[in-house]
Amino acid sequence: MEYLLVRSAVALLLSSVISAGALRRKSLDLSGALSGFLVMAIHITCSYRFGALLLVFFFTSSKLTRLGEKKKRSVDEEFKEGGQRNW
């Protein structure tokens, strides 16, 4: 039981740091940061592996979105600066 409390505390801390950083860098809007926090906290609490998989997906997709930003801006009428994601 103590292990679950420690993992939950780690999940809340890590999720809040990542969500706040993504919001500051404009990778996520407010709804994306809040829902991302919730989803990440649940995944890390269940298993560090689930959290790691979710982090790898988030970081790689954010980086790839920024790489294709110029091209997407010319094609997409509703393009958000920085590829900002919502919930």
C-alpha atoms as one frame of an Amber mdcrd trajectory, in Angstrom:
protein
   0.000   0.000   0.000   2.854   2.366   0.808   4.309   1.742  -2.642   1.041
   2.894  -4.230   1.137   6.134  -2.229   4.711   6.819  -3.332   3.864   6.066
  -6.954   0.796   8.333  -6.741   2.894  11.165  -5.320   5.474  10.717  -8.089
   2.655  10.635 -10.659   1.140  13.895  -9.405   4.493  15.674  -9.258   5.716
  14.502 -12.660   2.366  15.116 -14.343   2.125  18.651 -12.994   5.681  19.521
 -14.094   5.167  18.140 -17.610   1.725  19.734 -18.033   2.937  23.132 -16.827
   5.975  22.961 -19.109   3.893  21.978 -22.124   1.447  24.795 -21.402   4.305
  27.297 -21.080   5.889  26.118 -24.375   2.445  26.231 -26.014   2.491  22.549
 -26.926  -0.879  22.293 -25.133  -3.669  24.746 -24.442  -5.307  24.862 -20.994
  -7.781  22.050 -21.698  -4.957  19.904 -23.101  -2.761  20.550 -20.074  -5.535
  19.690 -17.608  -6.622  16.520 -19.384  -2.992  15.578 -20.041  -2.271  15.951
 -16.335  -5.151  13.644 -15.458  -4.299  10.999 -18.070  -0.576  11.047 -17.206
  -1.233  10.827 -13.451  -3.505   7.813 -13.947  -1.046   6.054 -16.263   1.949
   6.578 -13.971  -0.051   5.496 -10.921  -1.014   2.272 -12.699   2.515   1.565
 -13.911   5.682   3.513 -14.621   5.850   1.694 -17.963   2.461   3.057 -19.021
   3.599   6.538 -18.074   6.857   6.120 -19.972   5.025   5.030 -23.117   2.710
   8.013 -22.894   5.666  10.380 -22.394   7.528   8.968 -25.395   4.440   9.458
 -27.542   3.861  13.007 -26.301   7.464  14.191 -26.690   8.013  12.643 -30.128
   4.679  13.846 -31.520   5.293  17.363 -30.178   8.759  17.447 -31.740   7.490
  16.144 -35.084   4.660  18.693 -35.081   7.168  21.502 -34.654   9.337  20.141
 -37.471   6.423  20.221 -39.946   5.052  23.543 -38.699   5.843  25.594 -41.821
   4.224  23.167 -44.208   1.139  22.710 -42.062   0.694  26.474 -41.660   0.336
  26.852 -45.442  -2.204  23.991 -45.663  -4.321  24.283 -42.499  -6.611  27.298
 -42.096  -7.096  26.694 -38.356  -3.398  26.244 -37.596  -2.430  27.042 -33.991
   1.010  28.480 -33.257   3.391  25.786 -32.037   1.010  22.962 -32.980  -0.926
  23.542 -29.773  -3.141  20.602 -28.786  -6.349  20.711 -26.816  -8.070  17.988
 -24.823
